Amino acid sequence: MAFAACWACSAALAQSRASAVTPQGEPRTVAGHVFTARASGRRPTPNVWVTLHRIGSDAAAPIDSMKTGSGGNYAFRFRPSGDTSAVYLVSGRFAGIAYFTAPLVRPSTVGGDADLVVFDTASTGVMVTIESRHVVISAPDPDGRRRIVEVFLLANTSDRTRVAGAAAPTFRATLPANAIDPRIAEGDVSAEAMTFAGGEVRITAPVAPGTKRVSFSYFVPASRDPIAIASADS
């Protein structure tokens, strides 16, 4: 299973601390394949650059890289070093999108957790729908405002990654007319891929097949009037 576009480093670090089983410094290996997923099935994909990464509180950097072979295969051998809570994982870049494995926590990771599934991309013809939406409204703060957090779970059920076009984001949502100080909240989208302008939230991050969590917050003046939450446009 691969994670597309970006990953939560803090979650990966937590997983590493909780489940790492290889003593520090002992060699590890990872060997997998890159597959392109289409409606007709998955096919091994050669000539894809894959990179082994180390992410730690002391340093974060690529360790090694290679192109996949004719059968879409790759393999790395490495020794953990430095901060014992550091995370190691593999990424592959296909059609301009980066895909990531889960953190490598075993002495040898072969297939399954080491495989990367990548997708063709499209800026049109791929529907991104709202699987769920949650709205959290806080009590008034000392400044007489209520903080509102909106959380969307977006779903892409196609066999292609939706990317933003020249004039169309991958997802947009309308802010209330009286929204103040909108900003990104915890989710699967980086700050660079979410903008607030013209009363809208616009997401330009790619949405791979599967789900992606999008979250943002804003303030509205506290009053006795009902709070009007706008509908969203995917």
C-alpha positions as CSV (number, residue, x, y, z in Angstrom):
1,M,0.0,0.0,0.0
2,A,1.3,3.4,-0.9
3,F,0.6,6.9,0.4
4,A,0.4,9.6,-2.2
5,A,1.8,13.1,-2.4
6,C,2.6,13.7,1.2
7,W,2.7,11.9,4.6
8,A,2.3,12.8,8.2
9,C,5.9,12.7,9.5
10,S,4.7,12.9,13.2
11,A,2.5,9.9,12.7
12,A,5.3,8.0,11.1
13,L,7.7,8.8,13.9
14,A,5.1,7.7,16.5
15,Q,4.6,4.4,14.6
16,S,8.4,3.9,14.5
17,R,8.8,4.5,18.2
18,A,5.9,2.1,19.0
19,S,6.8,-0.8,16.6
20,A,10.5,-0.7,15.6
21,V,11.9,-4.2,16.3
22,T,15.4,-4.0,14.7
23,P,18.3,-3.1,17.0
24,Q,20.1,0.1,16.0
25,G,22.9,-0.3,13.5
26,E,21.9,-3.8,12.3
27,P,21.5,-4.0,8.5
28,R,18.0,-3.9,7.1
29,T,16.7,-4.7,3.6
30,V,13.7,-3.6,1.6
31,A,12.7,-5.1,-1.7
32,G,9.5,-4.4,-3.6
33,H,7.9,-3.4,-6.9
34,V,6.3,-0.4,-8.4
35,F,2.9,-1.2,-10.0
36,T,0.7,1.1,-12.1
37,A,-2.9,0.5,-11.3
38,R,-5.5,0.7,-14.1
39,A,-9.1,-0.5,-14.5
40,S,-7.6,-3.6,-16.3
41,G,-5.4,-4.4,-13.4
42,R,-1.9,-3.7,-12.1
43,R,1.2,-3.9,-14.2
44,P,4.9,-3.7,-13.1
45,T,6.4,-0.4,-14.1
46,P,10.1,-0.1,-15.0
47,N,12.3,3.0,-15.0
48,V,10.6,4.7,-12.0
49,W,13.0,6.5,-9.7
50,V,12.6,5.2,-6.1
51,T,14.3,6.7,-3.1
52,L,15.0,5.4,0.3
53,H,14.5,8.2,2.9
54,R,15.5,8.6,6.6
55,I,13.3,11.0,8.7
56,G,14.5,11.8,12.2
57,S,14.6,14.6,14.7
58,D,18.4,14.9,14.2
59,A,18.3,14.9,10.3
60,A,16.1,14.0,7.4
61,A,17.5,13.2,4.0
62,P,17.5,10.7,1.1
63,I,19.8,7.7,1.7
64,D,19.9,6.0,-1.7
65,S,18.0,5.9,-5.0
66,M,17.6,3.8,-8.1
67,K,15.4,3.1,-11.1
68,T,13.1,0.1,-11.1
69,G,14.2,-2.8,-13.3
70,S,12.3,-4.2,-16.3
71,G,10.0,-6.0,-13.9
72,G,9.3,-2.9,-11.8
73,N,11.5,-4.2,-9.0
74,Y,13.8,-2.4,-6.6
75,A,15.9,-3.3,-3.6
76,F,17.9,-1.4,-0.9
77,R,20.2,-2.4,1.9
78,F,20.9,0.0,4.7
79,R,22.0,0.4,8.3
80,P,20.0,2.6,10.7
81,S,22.0,5.4,12.3
82,G,21.6,8.4,14.6
83,D,18.4,9.0,16.4
84,T,16.9,5.6,17.3
85,S,13.3,6.9,16.6
86,A,14.1,7.8,13.0
87,V,11.8,6.5,10.3
88,Y,12.8,4.9,7.1
89,L,10.6,4.6,4.1
90,V,10.6,4.4,0.3
91,S,9.1,6.9,-2.2
92,G,8.5,6.6,-5.9
93,R,7.7,9.5,-8.3
94,F,5.4,8.8,-11.2
95,A,3.7,11.3,-13.5
96,G,5.0,14.1,-11.2
97,I,3.3,12.7,-8.1
98,A,5.3,11.2,-5.2
99,Y,4.0,8.0,-3.6
100,F,5.3,6.6,-0.2
101,T,5.4,3.2,1.5
102,A,4.5,2.9,5.2
103,P,7.5,3.2,7.6
104,L,9.9,0.2,7.4
105,V,9.9,-1.4,10.8
106,R,11.1,-4.9,10.2
107,P,14.7,-6.2,9.5
108,S,13.6,-7.3,6.1
109,T,10.6,-5.8,4.2
110,V,9.7,-7.7,1.0
111,G,6.6,-7.1,-1.2
112,G,3.4,-6.0,0.4
113,D,4.5,-3.1,2.6
114,A,7.5,-2.5,0.2
115,D,5.3,-2.3,-2.9
116,L,4.3,1.1,-4.4
117,V,1.1,1.4,-6.4
118,V,1.1,4.5,-8.6
119,F,-1.6,5.9,-10.9
120,D,-2.0,7.8,-14.2
121,T,-3.1,11.4,-13.7
122,A,-5.9,13.5,-15.0
123,S,-7.2,17.1,-14.4
124,T,-10.6,16.4,-15.8
125,G,-13.0,13.4,-15.9
126,V,-12.1,12.2,-12.4
127,M,-14.7,12.9,-9.7
128,V,-13.6,13.7,-6.2
129,T,-16.6,13.3,-3.9
130,I,-17.3,14.1,-0.3
131,E,-17.5,10.8,1.7
132,S,-18.0,12.6,5.0
133,R,-18.1,16.1,6.4
134,H,-17.9,17.2,10.1
135,V,-18.3,20.7,11.5
136,V,-17.1,21.5,15.0
137,I,-18.3,24.7,16.6
138,S,-16.6,26.0,19.7
139,A,-18.0,28.2,22.5
140,P,-17.5,31.9,22.2
141,D,-14.0,33.1,23.1
142,P,-13.1,36.2,25.0
143,D,-13.0,38.2,21.8
144,G,-16.7,37.3,21.1
145,R,-15.9,34.8,18.3
146,R,-16.6,31.2,17.7
147,R,-14.0,29.0,16.1
148,I,-15.3,26.5,13.5
149,V,-13.4,23.5,12.2
150,E,-14.5,21.7,9.1
151,V,-13.2,18.3,8.3
152,F,-13.8,16.6,4.9
153,L,-13.0,13.1,3.9
154,L,-12.6,13.2,0.1
155,A,-13.0,10.0,-2.0
156,N,-11.6,9.2,-5.4
157,T,-13.0,5.9,-6.7
158,S,-11.4,6.0,-10.1
159,D,-8.1,4.5,-11.3
160,R,-6.4,7.9,-11.8
161,T,-5.0,10.5,-9.5
162,R,-6.9,13.8,-9.8
163,V,-4.5,16.8,-10.3
164,A,-5.3,20.5,-10.4
165,G,-5.7,22.1,-13.8
166,A,-4.8,25.6,-14.8
167,A,-8.1,27.0,-13.7
168,A,-9.6,24.2,-11.6
169,P,-8.4,23.0,-8.1
170,T,-8.9,19.4,-7.1
171,F,-11.4,20.5,-4.4
172,R,-13.1,23.7,-3.4
173,A,-15.4,24.7,-0.5
174,T,-17.3,27.9,0.2
175,L,-16.6,29.8,3.4
176,P,-19.4,31.6,5.3
177,A,-19.8,35.2,4.3
178,N,-18.7,36.4,7.8
179,A,-15.7,34.0,8.1
180,I,-12.6,35.5,9.7
181,D,-9.0,34.3,9.7
182,P,-9.3,31.0,7.7
183,R,-6.4,28.7,8.1
184,I,-5.4,25.1,7.5
185,A,-6.0,22.5,10.2
186,E,-4.6,19.0,10.7
187,G,-5.1,16.8,7.7
188,D,-3.5,15.2,4.6
189,V,-2.9,18.5,2.8
190,S,0.1,20.7,3.1
191,A,-0.2,24.5,3.7
192,E,1.2,25.2,0.3
193,A,-1.7,23.2,-1.4
194,M,-4.5,25.1,0.4
195,T,-5.4,28.7,-0.3
196,F,-8.2,31.0,0.9
197,A,-9.4,33.7,-1.5
198,G,-12.7,35.2,-2.7
199,G,-14.7,33.5,0.0
200,E,-13.4,30.0,-1.0
201,V,-11.1,27.3,0.2
202,R,-9.1,25.9,-2.8
203,I,-7.1,22.6,-2.7
204,T,-4.5,22.0,-5.3
205,A,-3.0,18.8,-3.8
206,P,-3.4,15.7,-5.9
207,V,-6.1,13.3,-4.8
208,A,-5.0,9.7,-5.5
209,P,-7.5,6.8,-5.6
210,G,-8.7,6.2,-2.1
211,T,-9.4,8.9,0.5
212,K,-7.8,12.1,1.6
213,R,-8.6,14.2,4.8
214,V,-8.9,17.9,4.4
215,S,-9.4,20.2,7.3
216,F,-9.5,24.0,7.9
217,S,-10.8,26.4,10.5
218,Y,-12.0,30.0,10.7
219,F,-13.8,32.3,13.2
220,V,-17.3,33.8,13.0
221,P,-18.7,36.5,15.3
222,A,-20.7,35.0,18.2
223,S,-24.4,35.9,18.1
224,R,-27.8,34.5,18.8
225,D,-28.4,34.2,15.1
226,P,-28.1,30.8,13.4
227,I,-24.7,30.0,12.0
228,A,-25.0,29.5,8.2
229,I,-22.5,26.9,6.9
230,A,-22.2,26.9,3.1
231,S,-22.5,23.7,1.1
232,A,-19.2,22.4,-0.5
233,D,-18.3,21.9,-4.1
234,S,-16.0,19.0,-4.9
